[in-house]
Amino acid sequence: MIEAEEIRGKNRVDILRQLVDDRTLVQVQLPGKDYERLTVITGVKDMIGKPSFSIDYPEGFEEAVSGMQEWKLRFQFTGKDRLQYVFRTTGGRLSKGRIWIVFPRVVERRQRRRHFRLDVPPGTKLLLTVGSARCEMRVENVSIGGALGPLVCIEDMEEDGPLLRSGETLSHILLEFPSRGKKLKVHVKEASVIRWEQVNGKRDEYRYALQFKDMGTKEERTLAALIYKFQREYLRKRLPLTR
């Protein structure tokens, strides 16, 4: 899954200025047309109150935009951090052999989710304490970075609404996987609540997303090994039998 961060304001200007200094290759596209070329950004300046940037003249550009009342452009490049950056803008003009284009409103920095997330075997659970009550999460999926699932408490709690709130920190958590009649366990020292939501609109049942903050190197390796183990088992079940 790809996650996108939006870069706005002065930061987006700084990014384009860096492209000028580094002579970074940028891909320019005209959506809806069969046009895609590589170019470089050659300058950044404020033109009549509108920040603009210029690009080196890519082959066939003038012919490609001929007859277009308004240019719609898409740019992408790979930054020094090896992440993909994408931005779109509308409008521009030709001036003395250079192409000037209005600054984009936002620049997207895209990256793939760092952790593979696995749909876990039935019966996987996460044991923790909320206040003084022992609680259990019926884990729906898990990654090295966290877990997701509804939470129930073994002891009755009088509090209405969600038991956990976004940003809340939890400690001393035990993650249990069932496997061939035994339980495989991973200890998590600390986790935080990323978000919560109602389960299928039920007033008394909530699903929580937890992020593991502190596990220890040994426990993290154990969890990674279990995730890959269950993934291999899942793939074997899905693969058709061949003769």
C-alpha positions as CSV (number, residue, x, y, z in Angstrom):
1,M,0.0,0.0,0.0
2,I,1.3,3.5,-0.8
3,E,1.1,6.3,1.7
4,A,1.2,9.9,0.6
5,E,2.4,13.0,2.5
6,E,1.3,16.4,1.3
7,I,4.0,19.1,1.2
8,R,2.7,22.7,1.1
9,G,3.8,26.3,1.5
10,K,7.5,27.2,1.5
11,N,8.5,23.6,1.8
12,R,7.3,22.8,-1.7
13,V,9.3,25.8,-3.0
14,D,12.4,24.5,-1.3
15,I,11.9,21.1,-2.9
16,L,11.8,22.6,-6.4
17,R,14.8,24.8,-5.7
18,Q,16.7,21.8,-4.7
19,L,15.8,20.1,-8.0
20,V,17.3,23.1,-9.8
21,D,20.6,22.9,-7.9
22,D,20.9,19.1,-8.3
23,R,19.8,19.1,-12.0
24,T,17.4,16.2,-11.1
25,L,15.6,14.5,-13.9
26,V,11.9,15.1,-13.8
27,Q,9.2,13.2,-15.8
28,V,6.5,15.5,-17.3
29,Q,3.2,14.1,-18.6
30,L,0.2,15.5,-20.3
31,P,-2.8,13.5,-18.8
32,G,-5.1,12.4,-21.5
33,K,-2.4,12.6,-24.2
34,D,0.2,10.2,-25.2
35,Y,3.0,12.5,-24.1
36,E,5.7,11.7,-21.6
37,R,9.2,13.1,-21.5
38,L,12.2,13.7,-19.2
39,T,13.3,17.3,-18.4
40,V,14.9,19.3,-15.7
41,I,13.7,22.3,-13.7
42,T,15.8,25.3,-14.6
43,G,14.5,28.1,-12.4
44,V,12.1,29.2,-9.7
45,K,10.8,32.8,-9.4
46,D,7.8,34.9,-8.4
47,M,6.0,36.2,-11.5
48,I,3.4,38.9,-10.7
49,G,2.6,37.4,-7.3
50,K,2.5,33.9,-8.6
51,P,5.4,31.6,-7.8
52,S,6.4,29.8,-11.0
53,F,9.1,27.4,-12.2
54,S,10.7,26.9,-15.6
55,I,11.6,23.6,-17.3
56,D,14.1,22.8,-20.0
57,Y,12.3,22.4,-23.3
58,P,11.3,18.8,-23.8
59,E,11.1,17.4,-27.3
60,G,7.7,17.8,-29.0
61,F,6.2,19.8,-26.1
62,E,5.0,22.8,-28.1
63,E,3.3,20.5,-30.6
64,A,1.7,18.4,-27.8
65,V,0.1,21.4,-26.1
66,S,-1.0,23.1,-29.4
67,G,-4.7,23.7,-29.4
68,M,-5.0,23.2,-25.6
69,Q,-6.8,26.1,-24.0
70,E,-5.2,25.2,-20.6
71,W,-2.2,23.0,-19.9
72,K,-2.8,20.2,-17.4
73,L,0.6,18.8,-16.4
74,R,1.8,16.0,-14.1
75,F,5.3,15.8,-12.8
76,Q,7.2,13.1,-10.9
77,F,10.7,12.4,-9.8
78,T,12.7,10.4,-7.3
79,G,14.3,12.4,-4.4
80,K,17.6,11.9,-2.6
81,D,15.6,9.9,0.0
82,R,14.7,7.4,-2.8
83,L,11.0,8.2,-2.4
84,Q,8.7,9.2,-5.2
85,Y,7.4,12.7,-5.5
86,V,4.4,13.7,-7.6
87,F,2.7,17.0,-8.3
88,R,0.1,18.4,-10.7
89,T,-0.4,21.9,-12.0
90,T,-2.5,23.7,-14.5
91,G,-1.5,26.5,-16.8
92,G,1.8,27.9,-18.2
93,R,3.4,29.8,-21.0
94,L,6.2,29.8,-23.5
95,S,8.7,32.6,-23.1
96,K,12.0,33.1,-25.0
97,G,12.6,29.4,-25.4
98,R,11.7,28.5,-21.8
99,I,8.5,27.0,-20.4
100,W,7.1,28.7,-17.3
101,I,4.6,26.8,-15.2
102,V,2.5,27.9,-12.2
103,F,3.6,26.3,-8.9
104,P,1.6,23.3,-7.7
105,R,-0.6,23.7,-4.7
106,V,0.9,20.6,-3.1
107,V,3.7,18.1,-3.7
108,E,3.0,14.5,-2.7
109,R,5.8,12.4,-1.2
110,R,4.9,8.8,-1.6
111,Q,6.2,5.7,0.1
112,R,5.1,2.1,0.5
113,R,3.9,1.0,3.9
114,R,7.0,-0.2,5.7
115,H,5.5,-3.3,7.3
116,F,3.7,-6.2,5.6
117,R,0.3,-6.8,7.3
118,L,-1.0,-10.3,7.7
119,D,-4.5,-11.6,8.2
120,V,-3.8,-13.8,11.2
121,P,-5.0,-17.4,12.0
122,P,-8.3,-17.6,13.8
123,G,-7.9,-17.4,17.6
124,T,-5.0,-14.9,17.5
125,K,-5.4,-12.5,20.4
126,L,-3.6,-9.7,22.2
127,L,-3.8,-9.6,26.0
128,L,-3.5,-6.3,27.9
129,T,-4.7,-4.4,30.9
130,V,-6.9,-1.3,30.7
131,G,-7.0,0.4,34.0
132,S,-7.3,-2.5,36.4
133,A,-9.3,-4.7,34.0
134,R,-7.9,-7.6,32.0
135,C,-8.8,-7.2,28.3
136,E,-8.4,-9.2,25.1
137,M,-8.2,-8.0,21.5
138,R,-9.4,-10.4,18.9
139,V,-6.6,-9.7,16.4
140,E,-7.8,-9.4,12.7
141,N,-4.4,-8.5,11.2
142,V,-0.9,-7.8,12.4
143,S,2.5,-6.5,11.2
144,I,5.8,-6.0,12.8
145,G,4.6,-2.4,13.4
146,G,1.2,-3.0,15.0
147,A,-2.2,-4.9,15.2
148,L,-5.9,-4.3,14.5
149,G,-9.0,-5.8,16.1
150,P,-12.0,-5.4,18.4
151,L,-11.4,-5.3,22.2
152,V,-13.4,-7.0,24.9
153,C,-12.8,-7.0,28.6
154,I,-12.9,-10.2,30.7
155,E,-14.2,-8.1,33.6
156,D,-17.3,-5.9,33.3
157,M,-16.5,-2.2,32.9
158,E,-19.1,0.5,33.6
159,E,-17.6,3.0,31.2
160,D,-19.7,3.7,28.0
161,G,-18.0,4.3,24.7
162,P,-14.6,3.2,23.6
163,L,-12.3,1.9,26.3
164,L,-9.2,3.4,24.6
165,R,-8.5,6.8,23.1
166,S,-6.3,7.8,20.2
167,G,-2.8,8.6,21.5
168,E,-3.2,6.5,24.7
169,T,-0.1,4.5,25.7
170,L,-0.3,0.8,26.7
171,S,2.3,-1.4,28.3
172,H,3.1,-5.0,29.0
173,I,1.1,-6.6,26.2
174,L,1.1,-10.3,25.2
175,L,0.4,-11.3,21.6
176,E,-0.6,-15.0,21.2
177,F,-0.8,-17.0,18.0
178,P,-2.4,-20.5,18.0
179,S,-0.4,-23.1,16.1
180,R,-0.9,-26.9,16.0
181,G,-2.2,-27.2,19.6
182,K,0.2,-24.7,21.2
183,K,0.4,-21.0,21.7
184,L,3.2,-18.9,20.2
185,K,3.8,-15.8,22.2
186,V,5.4,-12.4,21.6
187,H,5.8,-9.8,24.3
188,V,5.3,-6.1,23.5
189,K,6.7,-3.6,26.1
190,E,4.8,-0.6,24.8
191,A,2.2,0.3,22.2
192,S,0.1,3.4,21.4
193,V,-3.5,3.7,20.1
194,I,-3.5,5.1,16.6
195,R,-7.3,5.1,16.0
196,W,-10.6,3.5,17.0
197,E,-13.9,2.8,15.2
198,Q,-17.2,1.2,15.9
199,V,-17.6,-2.4,14.6
200,N,-20.4,-2.5,12.0
201,G,-22.2,0.4,13.7
202,K,-22.5,-1.5,17.0
203,R,-22.8,0.9,20.0
204,D,-20.9,-1.4,22.4
205,E,-18.1,-2.8,20.2
206,Y,-15.0,-1.0,19.0
207,R,-12.1,-1.9,16.8
208,Y,-8.6,-0.4,17.7
209,A,-5.4,0.1,15.7
210,L,-2.3,-0.2,17.8
211,Q,1.2,0.7,16.9
212,F,4.0,-1.2,18.6
213,K,6.5,1.3,20.1
214,D,8.9,-0.9,22.1
215,M,9.4,-4.6,21.6
216,G,13.0,-5.5,21.9
217,T,15.1,-6.9,19.1
218,K,14.6,-10.6,20.0
219,E,10.8,-10.2,20.2
220,E,10.7,-8.3,16.9
221,R,12.6,-11.0,15.2
222,T,10.2,-13.6,16.6
223,L,7.2,-11.7,15.4
224,A,8.7,-11.3,11.9
225,A,9.5,-15.0,11.7
226,L,5.9,-15.9,12.7
227,I,4.4,-13.5,10.2
228,Y,6.4,-15.0,7.4
229,K,5.6,-18.5,8.6
230,F,1.8,-17.9,8.6
231,Q,2.1,-16.1,5.2
232,R,3.8,-19.2,3.7
233,E,1.1,-21.4,5.1
234,Y,-1.6,-19.1,3.7
235,L,0.0,-19.1,0.2
236,R,0.3,-22.9,0.2
237,K,-3.4,-23.2,0.9
238,R,-4.2,-20.9,-2.0
239,L,-1.9,-22.4,-4.6
240,P,-3.7,-24.8,-6.8
241,L,-2.5,-28.4,-6.8
242,T,-0.5,-29.4,-9.9
243,R,0.1,-32.8,-11.3
